[in-house]
Amino acid sequence: MNLKNLLPDFVSLFYPKLCVICGKPLVAGENYFCLECFLKLPKTNYHLNPDNQATDRFAGKIPLAKGASYLYYNKGGVGQRLIAEIKYKDNRNLGEWMGVMLARDWFSSDFFSGIDCLVPVPLHPSKERKRGFNQAEMIALGIAYITGIQVNTKNVFRKKANATQTQKGLFERWRNTKDLFEVNNLDFFKDKHVLIVDDVLTTGSTLEAVAQSILKAKGVKISLLSLAIA
């Protein structure tokens, strides 16, 4: 009898792993989601359609090579609960796992073809210290694990800790993020295809601001990806 193999089963009797969506105990082979909730994940399949709601948010604002979102973010729905679990319940491992799932689902498509590096939307250092991690970075790390694409977290930075975007209108969100991001070394992005990664796409003002800072580099191409779209 192998006690090492029995220990996890023994511990799970008293501290079972629970589904992050419905709270039911997980069974063998389930990871983060029970099968029922896994089948309910509201996937958009935008990666199969170049003209989608994600790319529409940036029409006439920035030149996009491609853009997509993995899940729909509906108030009170699975997408919203999933994002809340990652951002506000310190579940950074779930963020990385969702990046892995996304990349596995999309790997057979050409969405990641030609991408040179992943740039997660930066948090201000004070906010990242408070939260303990950057949720966009965790998603990007999961994508990188499957695709092998480099994650760059040092070249783009947030200049100030702006007020939260929650409850702000379209113009206020744009004003809140205008000139908010800066690039340390524009030559690093020269002639590269950069995929900017974030957790939730709402109006797109934050992603647009990151893109505008990178677009100052010569010959750069920009694509955008979010885990969810509201």
VOPAGU-2260 file (C-alpha; in pm, 1 decimal, decimal comma):
REM VOPAGU-2260
SITE   aa  ch    i         X         Y         Z
SITE  MET   A    0       0,0       0,0       0,0
SITE  ASN   A    1     140,9     341,9    -101,8
SITE  LEU   A    2      63,9     590,6     176,0
SITE  LYS   A    3     188,3     879,0     -40,2
SITE  ASN   A    4     -86,7     811,3    -293,4
SITE  LEU   A    5    -351,3     767,7     -25,8
SITE  LEU   A    6    -278,8    1095,1     153,5
SITE  PRO   A    7    -447,5    1329,9     -98,5
SITE  ASP   A    8    -762,2    1112,0     -96,2
SITE  PHE   A    9    -764,4    1109,9     284,9
SITE  VAL   A   10    -726,6    1490,2     302,8
SITE  SER   A   11   -1004,2    1540,0      45,8
SITE  LEU   A   12   -1247,4    1358,5     277,2
SITE  PHE   A   13   -1218,7    1645,4     525,3
SITE  TYR   A   14   -1119,3    1932,7     293,6
SITE  PRO   A   15   -1274,2    1856,8     -47,0
SITE  LYS   A   16   -1187,6    2073,5    -345,1
SITE  LEU   A   17   -1491,1    2271,0    -452,1
SITE  CYS   A   18   -1613,8    2394,3    -787,2
SITE  VAL   A   19   -1529,2    2766,1    -812,1
SITE  ILE   A   20   -1867,5    2835,4    -973,3
SITE  CYS   A   21   -2129,9    2633,8    -784,2
SITE  GLY   A   22   -1934,8    2520,1    -477,4
SITE  LYS   A   23   -2002,3    2148,5    -521,0
SITE  PRO   A   24   -1720,8    1906,2    -426,1
SITE  LEU   A   25   -1505,3    1807,6    -722,7
SITE  VAL   A   26   -1452,6    1443,8    -811,1
SITE  ALA   A   27   -1143,4    1275,8    -954,4
SITE  GLY   A   28   -1046,3    1424,8   -1290,4
SITE  GLU   A   29   -1218,4    1760,8   -1228,4
SITE  ASN   A   30   -1003,9    2072,1   -1193,2
SITE  TYR   A   31   -1154,6    2398,5   -1062,4
SITE  PHE   A   32   -1494,2    2322,6   -1224,4
SITE  CYS   A   33   -1742,1    2043,0   -1184,2
SITE  LEU   A   34   -1843,4    1887,5   -1516,3
SITE  GLU   A   35   -2182,0    2061,6   -1511,9
SITE  CYS   A   36   -2029,9    2409,0   -1472,3
SITE  PHE   A   37   -1750,3    2331,6   -1717,6
SITE  LEU   A   38   -2010,9    2256,0   -1984,2
SITE  LYS   A   39   -2184,0    2585,9   -1902,1
SITE  LEU   A   40   -1877,1    2803,5   -1966,0
SITE  PRO   A   41   -2013,7    3078,0   -2197,2
SITE  LYS   A   42   -1754,4    3055,9   -2475,3
SITE  THR   A   43   -1775,7    3314,6   -2753,2
SITE  ASN   A   44   -1573,9    3136,9   -3026,1
SITE  TYR   A   45   -1469,2    3485,1   -3144,3
SITE  HIS   A   46   -1129,2    3345,0   -3243,7
SITE  LEU   A   47   -1303,9    3179,9   -3539,9
SITE  ASN   A   48   -1455,4    3508,1   -3661,5
SITE  PRO   A   49   -1222,2    3803,8   -3736,6
SITE  ASP   A   50   -1518,6    4043,7   -3721,2
SITE  ASN   A   51   -1662,8    4007,7   -3372,1
SITE  GLN   A   52   -1784,0    4217,6   -3079,9
SITE  ALA   A   53   -1432,0    4243,5   -2936,3
SITE  THR   A   54   -1280,4    4390,8   -3253,8
SITE  ASP   A   55   -1586,8    4612,3   -3304,5
SITE  ARG   A   56   -1505,4    4798,0   -2978,2
SITE  PHE   A   57   -1187,5    4935,1   -3138,7
SITE  ALA   A   58   -1314,9    5015,8   -3487,2
SITE  GLY   A   59   -1182,1    5356,3   -3592,9
SITE  LYS   A   60    -971,0    5385,6   -3276,2
SITE  ILE   A   61    -664,3    5166,9   -3325,3
SITE  PRO   A   62    -540,2    4946,9   -3610,5
SITE  LEU   A   63    -594,5    4586,7   -3500,8
SITE  ALA   A   64    -447,3    4275,8   -3659,6
SITE  LYS   A   65    -695,0    4059,4   -3466,5
SITE  GLY   A   66    -886,5    4048,1   -3141,7
SITE  ALA   A   67   -1103,9    3809,3   -2945,4
SITE  SER   A   68   -1250,9    3726,5   -2604,7
SITE  TYR   A   69   -1284,9    3377,1   -2460,6
SITE  LEU   A   70   -1603,8    3403,4   -2250,3
SITE  TYR   A   71   -1912,5    3619,8   -2220,6
SITE  TYR   A   72   -1925,9    3825,1   -1901,1
SITE  ASN   A   73   -2289,9    3849,6   -1798,7
SITE  LYS   A   74   -2397,1    4004,6   -1468,5
SITE  GLY   A   75   -2454,4    3725,0   -1219,2
SITE  GLY   A   76   -2343,2    3466,1   -1472,4
SITE  VAL   A   77   -2060,2    3215,6   -1487,0
SITE  GLY   A   78   -1820,0    3460,3   -1652,5
SITE  GLN   A   79   -1863,6    3725,9   -1385,4
SITE  ARG   A   80   -1826,9    3474,8   -1100,7
SITE  LEU   A   81   -1515,0    3334,4   -1261,6
SITE  ILE   A   82   -1348,5    3675,0   -1292,3
SITE  ALA   A   83   -1445,2    3763,4    -933,7
SITE  GLU   A   84   -1290,4    3438,6    -810,3
SITE  ILE   A   85    -962,0    3526,6    -980,7
SITE  LYS   A   86    -941,6    3896,7    -895,8
SITE  TYR   A   87   -1096,6    3927,1    -552,7
SITE  LYS   A   88   -1046,8    3584,4    -394,6
SITE  ASP   A   89    -673,3    3560,3    -457,7
SITE  ASN   A   90    -713,5    3267,6    -695,2
SITE  ARG   A   91    -415,8    3341,6    -917,2
SITE  ASN   A   92    -377,3    2974,0   -1008,6
SITE  LEU   A   93    -725,7    2980,4   -1158,8
SITE  GLY   A   94    -622,2    3277,0   -1374,9
SITE  GLU   A   95    -329,0    3081,2   -1511,0
SITE  TRP   A   96    -544,8    2771,7   -1560,7
SITE  MET   A   97    -797,2    2974,1   -1762,8
SITE  GLY   A   98    -509,8    3093,5   -1983,9
SITE  VAL   A   99    -413,3    2729,0   -2035,9
SITE  MET   A  100    -772,6    2633,1   -2122,9
SITE  LEU   A  101    -808,9    2924,4   -2364,8
SITE  ALA   A  102    -483,6    2841,6   -2543,2
SITE  ARG   A  103    -571,6    2472,2   -2567,3
SITE  ASP   A  104    -913,0    2553,8   -2713,6
SITE  TRP   A  105    -770,0    2798,7   -2967,0
SITE  PHE   A  106    -443,9    2620,0   -3047,8
SITE  SER   A  107    -574,4    2448,2   -3360,4
SITE  SER   A  108    -689,1    2784,1   -3501,7
SITE  ASP   A  109    -446,2    3042,2   -3639,4
SITE  PHE   A  110    -518,9    3301,7   -3368,3
SITE  PHE   A  111    -172,1    3278,9   -3209,7
SITE  SER   A  112       4,6    3246,9   -3544,2
SITE  GLY   A  113     265,4    3520,0   -3595,1
SITE  ILE   A  114     244,2    3657,0   -3239,5
SITE  ASP   A  115     590,9    3751,7   -3109,9
SITE  CYS   A  116     511,8    3839,8   -2749,0
SITE  LEU   A  117     230,5    3865,7   -2494,8
SITE  VAL   A  118     188,6    4189,0   -2296,9
SITE  PRO   A  119     -49,7    4167,2   -2001,1
SITE  VAL   A  120    -215,0    4498,2   -1911,3
SITE  PRO   A  121       0,1    4634,0   -1626,3
SITE  LEU   A  122    -129,6    4720,0   -1282,2
SITE  HIS   A  123      21,7    5010,5   -1093,4
SITE  PRO   A  124     288,3    4871,7    -854,9
SITE  SER   A  125      89,9    4987,1    -550,9
SITE  LYS   A  126    -221,0    4800,7    -666,0
SITE  GLU   A  127     -24,8    4489,7    -759,2
SITE  ARG   A  128     138,5    4485,9    -415,6
SITE  LYS   A  129    -202,5    4516,1    -252,1
SITE  ARG   A  130    -359,0    4238,2    -462,1
SITE  GLY   A  131     -43,4    4027,0    -462,7
SITE  PHE   A  132     -49,0    3954,5    -836,2
SITE  ASN   A  133    -162,1    4084,0   -1174,3
SITE  GLN   A  134    -455,5    3877,0   -1300,4
SITE  ALA   A  135    -380,1    3964,3   -1665,2
SITE  GLU   A  136     -25,9    3836,9   -1619,4
SITE  MET   A  137    -150,0    3506,1   -1478,8
SITE  ILE   A  138    -376,4    3458,6   -1782,5
SITE  ALA   A  139     -84,6    3540,8   -2013,9
SITE  LEU   A  140     141,0    3291,3   -1834,6
SITE  GLY   A  141    -116,7    3018,5   -1892,5
SITE  ILE   A  142    -131,7    3104,5   -2262,3
SITE  ALA   A  143     248,1    3105,5   -2281,3
SITE  TYR   A  144     264,9    2760,5   -2122,6
SITE  ILE   A  145      71,5    2612,8   -2416,6
SITE  THR   A  146     190,1    2834,3   -2703,3
SITE  GLY   A  147     551,6    2898,4   -2604,3
SITE  ILE   A  148     509,5    3270,8   -2678,4
SITE  GLN   A  149     719,3    3503,4   -2461,3
SITE  VAL   A  150     544,5    3708,7   -2189,6
SITE  ASN   A  151     681,6    4061,6   -2144,9
SITE  THR   A  152     586,4    4236,8   -1821,4
SITE  LYS   A  153     865,7    4495,1   -1796,5
SITE  ASN   A  154     844,6    4715,0   -2104,4
SITE  VAL   A  155     499,7    4870,6   -2059,5
SITE  PHE   A  156     419,4    5036,9   -1728,6
SITE  ARG   A  157     130,9    5226,3   -1572,2
SITE  LYS   A  158     236,8    5579,8   -1480,7
SITE  LYS   A  159     -16,6    5640,2   -1206,8
SITE  ALA   A  160    -267,4    5455,5    -992,2
SITE  ASN   A  161    -582,0    5582,1   -1161,1
SITE  ALA   A  162    -925,0    5555,4   -1004,2
SITE  THR   A  163   -1127,4    5239,9   -1060,3
SITE  GLN   A  164   -1319,5    5217,0   -1387,8
SITE  THR   A  165   -1625,3    5064,2   -1220,5
SITE  GLN   A  166   -1942,1    5273,0   -1257,7
SITE  LYS   A  167   -1772,8    5516,5   -1498,9
SITE  GLY   A  168   -1926,0    5610,3   -1832,6
SITE  LEU   A  169   -1757,4    5577,6   -2172,0
SITE  PHE   A  170   -1604,3    5927,7   -2176,7
SITE  GLU   A  171   -1494,6    5907,5   -1813,6
SITE  ARG   A  172   -1325,6    5572,1   -1879,4
SITE  TRP   A  173   -1141,2    5717,4   -2177,9
SITE  ARG   A  174   -1029,9    6025,1   -1980,5
SITE  ASN   A  175    -930,0    5803,4   -1687,9
SITE  THR   A  176    -691,3    5600,3   -1906,6
SITE  LYS   A  177    -566,2    5859,5   -2158,6
SITE  ASP   A  178    -183,2    5864,8   -2160,9
SITE  LEU   A  179    -187,3    5630,5   -1861,9
SITE  PHE   A  180      70,5    5384,3   -1999,9
SITE  GLU   A  181     425,8    5429,1   -2120,7
SITE  VAL   A  182     690,1    5209,8   -2283,9
SITE  ASN   A  183    1044,9    5186,7   -2150,7
SITE  ASN   A  184    1206,4    5071,3   -2474,5
SITE  LEU   A  185    1012,8    5121,8   -2797,5
SITE  ASP   A  186    1283,6    4945,5   -2999,3
SITE  PHE   A  187    1195,3    4619,6   -2825,7
SITE  PHE   A  188     855,6    4625,9   -3000,8
SITE  LYS   A  189     994,3    4734,7   -3339,4
SITE  ASP   A  190     850,9    4516,7   -3620,5
SITE  LYS   A  191     693,9    4278,1   -3365,8
SITE  HIS   A  192     338,3    4147,1   -3345,7
SITE  VAL   A  193     224,6    4213,2   -2988,7
SITE  LEU   A  194     -78,0    4047,7   -2827,6
SITE  ILE   A  195    -212,3    4254,6   -2535,7
SITE  VAL   A  196    -389,3    4042,2   -2271,7
SITE  ASP   A  197    -649,6    4151,6   -2014,7
SITE  ASP   A  198    -913,8    3992,4   -1794,3
SITE  VAL   A  199   -1233,1    4174,4   -1897,6
SITE  LEU   A  200   -1312,3    4385,7   -2202,5
SITE  THR   A  201   -1582,1    4645,3   -2134,4
SITE  THR   A  202   -1555,0    4974,9   -2325,6
SITE  GLY   A  203   -1200,0    4890,3   -2429,2
SITE  SER   A  204   -1051,8    5217,1   -2297,9
SITE  THR   A  205    -775,8    5048,6   -2095,7
SITE  LEU   A  206    -672,0    4813,5   -2375,9
SITE  GLU   A  207    -681,2    5105,5   -2619,1
SITE  ALA   A  208    -451,1    5309,0   -2393,4
SITE  VAL   A  209    -198,8    5023,2   -2370,9
SITE  ALA   A  210    -214,2    4976,9   -2748,2
SITE  GLN   A  211    -158,4    5348,7   -2813,9
SITE  SER   A  212     158,4    5344,2   -2605,7
SITE  ILE   A  213     297,3    5043,5   -2797,5
SITE  LEU   A  214     192,6    5176,8   -3139,1
SITE  LYS   A  215     461,3    5445,5   -3105,7
SITE  ALA   A  216     711,4    5171,9   -3197,5
SITE  LYS   A  217     803,7    5144,8   -3567,7
SITE  GLY   A  218     647,1    4862,1   -3765,1
SITE  VAL   A  219     461,7    4714,7   -3466,8
SITE  LYS   A  220     135,1    4520,5   -3508,7
SITE  ILE   A  221    -121,4    4499,1   -3229,9
SITE  SER   A  222    -372,0    4227,5   -3142,3
SITE  LEU   A  223    -593,6    4208,0   -2835,0
SITE  LEU   A  224    -727,8    3925,6   -2621,3
SITE  SER   A  225    -944,2    3923,2   -2309,0
SITE  LEU   A  226   -1058,3    3635,7   -2095,3
SITE  ALA   A  227   -1413,0    3775,3   -2094,8
SITE  ILE   A  228   -1620,4    4043,0   -2269,0
SITE  ALA   A  229   -1899,7    4241,8   -2104,3
